[in-house]
Amino acid sequence: MSAPELSRLVKPRALPSEPMQVDTSEAERAALAERFGVTSIPALHAAIEFGMKDEAVLANGTLTATIEQPCAVTREELTYEVAEPLTLRFVAAGSTPDFSPDEEIELESEDLDEIEYEGETFDLGEAIAQTLALAIDPYREGPGADEARRKVGIKSDEDRVASGPLAEALASLTTKND
């Protein structure tokens, strides 16, 4: 396995008392852009505060980034801003209960962003990278998308008129009720 593009190791036993500022280098952003299939990531920053609860490290903060990628319709480059809240919970490996494969479990909202780690540190950088990946819109459209669709005759779902046997049957039902 290769090294992560963005790595910031944090020791749970020595958590920063002040919010941690994660600023990224040009090389880190270029590697993440390649990993996530976007043209570039001109800016990426996160501010994180730490706390403890039940042997877990809580990391709360915000991630901000600038993403450059092709429009999903025209393929012209577009740039947009991303601002995502970060709410992560880091737990030591083996500290979560094991469930049988057929067992039904209920997940609470705090369980959804739980990340296990092994050893004396966890990688906050990789968690930030994964949060960024979820924030990138692979189908983002630029300002020329509607015009490009119109030129080739693609209509939006809102502009389409229903047709076919089911549409005719439905239309006959609505006219009988009038």
C-alpha positions in Angstrom: 0.0 0.0 0.0 1.4 3.4 -0.9 1.7 6.3 1.5 -1.4 8.6 1.7 -1.3 11.8 -0.2 -2.2 13.9 2.8 -0.9 12.6 6.2 -1.1 14.3 9.5 -0.4 11.9 12.4 -1.9 12.7 15.7 -1.2 11.1 19.1 -4.3 10.6 21.1 -2.3 10.8 24.3 -1.0 14.3 23.4 -3.9 16.0 21.7 -3.3 19.7 20.8 -5.1 22.0 23.2 -5.6 24.7 20.5 -7.4 24.1 17.2 -5.2 22.3 14.7 -4.8 24.1 11.4 -4.1 21.7 8.5 -2.6 23.6 5.6 -1.7 21.6 2.5 1.3 21.8 0.2 1.0 22.1 -3.6 2.4 18.5 -3.9 -0.3 17.2 -1.5 -3.1 18.9 -3.4 -1.8 17.7 -6.8 -1.6 14.1 -5.5 -5.2 14.4 -4.1 -6.4 15.9 -7.4 -5.0 12.9 -9.3 -6.5 10.5 -6.8 -10.0 12.0 -7.0 -9.9 12.6 -10.8 -10.3 16.4 -10.8 -8.1 18.9 -12.7 -6.7 20.5 -9.6 -7.2 21.5 -6.0 -5.9 25.0 -5.7 -6.7 25.3 -2.0 -7.4 22.9 0.9 -7.5 23.8 4.5 -9.0 22.3 7.7 -9.4 23.6 11.2 -9.9 20.9 13.8 -10.6 20.9 17.6 -10.1 17.8 19.6 -11.8 16.3 22.6 -12.2 12.9 24.3 -15.3 10.9 25.0 -15.4 7.3 26.2 -11.8 6.5 25.1 -12.5 7.9 21.7 -10.9 11.0 20.2 -13.5 13.5 18.8 -12.3 15.7 16.0 -14.7 18.6 15.1 -14.1 21.4 12.6 -14.4 22.5 9.1 -12.8 21.7 5.7 -12.6 24.3 3.0 -11.3 23.7 -0.5 -11.3 25.1 -4.0 -11.9 22.4 -6.7 -11.2 22.7 -10.4 -12.8 20.1 -12.7 -14.4 19.7 -16.1 -18.2 20.4 -16.5 -20.1 17.1 -16.7 -21.8 18.3 -19.9 -19.5 20.6 -21.8 -16.1 19.4 -20.4 -15.1 23.1 -19.9 -13.1 23.7 -16.8 -15.0 25.1 -13.8 -14.0 26.1 -10.3 -16.1 26.0 -7.2 -15.7 26.2 -3.4 -16.4 23.4 -0.9 -17.1 24.0 2.8 -17.8 20.9 4.8 -18.2 20.3 8.5 -15.9 17.6 10.0 -17.2 15.4 12.8 -15.0 12.5 13.2 -14.5 9.9 16.0 -11.2 8.0 16.2 -11.3 4.8 18.2 -8.5 2.3 19.0 -8.7 -0.9 16.9 -10.6 -3.7 18.6 -12.5 -1.3 20.9 -15.7 -1.6 18.9 -18.0 -4.6 19.5 -18.0 -7.5 17.1 -21.3 -8.3 15.5 -22.3 -11.5 13.8 -22.9 -11.3 10.0 -26.7 -11.8 10.4 -27.2 -9.5 13.4 -29.2 -6.3 12.8 -27.7 -3.3 14.5 -28.8 0.3 14.8 -26.3 3.0 14.0 -26.4 6.3 15.8 -25.3 9.5 14.0 -22.0 9.5 16.0 -21.2 5.9 14.7 -21.2 6.9 11.1 -17.9 8.7 11.0 -16.0 6.4 13.4 -12.5 5.6 12.3 -10.4 2.8 13.9 -6.7 3.2 14.2 -3.9 1.0 15.3 -0.8 1.9 17.3 0.0 5.2 19.0 -1.3 7.6 16.3 -4.2 8.1 13.9 -4.0 9.8 10.5 -6.2 13.0 10.5 -4.9 13.9 7.0 -6.4 10.7 5.4 -9.7 11.4 7.2 -9.7 15.0 5.8 -8.9 13.6 2.3 -11.8 11.1 2.5 -14.1 13.9 3.6 -13.0 16.0 0.7 -13.6 13.1 -1.7 -17.2 12.9 -0.6 -17.7 16.6 -1.1 -16.5 16.6 -4.7 -19.5 16.6 -7.1 -18.5 14.3 -10.0 -21.5 15.6 -12.1 -20.9 19.3 -11.4 -22.2 21.5 -14.3 -20.9 24.8 -15.4 -22.8 27.8 -16.7 -22.9 26.6 -20.3 -24.5 23.2 -19.6 -28.1 24.2 -20.3 -27.2 25.9 -23.6 -25.1 22.8 -24.7 -28.1 20.5 -24.0 -30.5 22.8 -25.9 -28.1 22.9 -28.9 -28.2 19.1 -29.2 -31.9 18.8 -28.4 -31.7 17.2 -24.9 -34.7 18.2 -22.8 -34.8 18.3 -19.1 -37.2 16.0 -17.3 -39.3 19.0 -16.4 -39.7 20.0 -20.1 -40.5 16.6 -21.4 -44.1 15.7 -22.3 -45.1 12.2 -21.3 -45.9 9.8 -24.2 -46.7 6.2 -24.7 -49.5 3.9 -23.8 -49.3 4.5 -20.0 -49.2 8.3 -20.5 -52.3 8.0 -22.8 -54.1 5.9 -20.2 -53.3 8.3 -17.4 -54.4 11.3 -19.6 -57.7 9.5 -20.3 -58.3 9.0 -16.6 -57.7 12.6 -15.8 -60.0 13.9 -18.5 -62.8 11.5 -17.3 -62.6 13.0 -13.8 -62.9 16.6 -15.0 
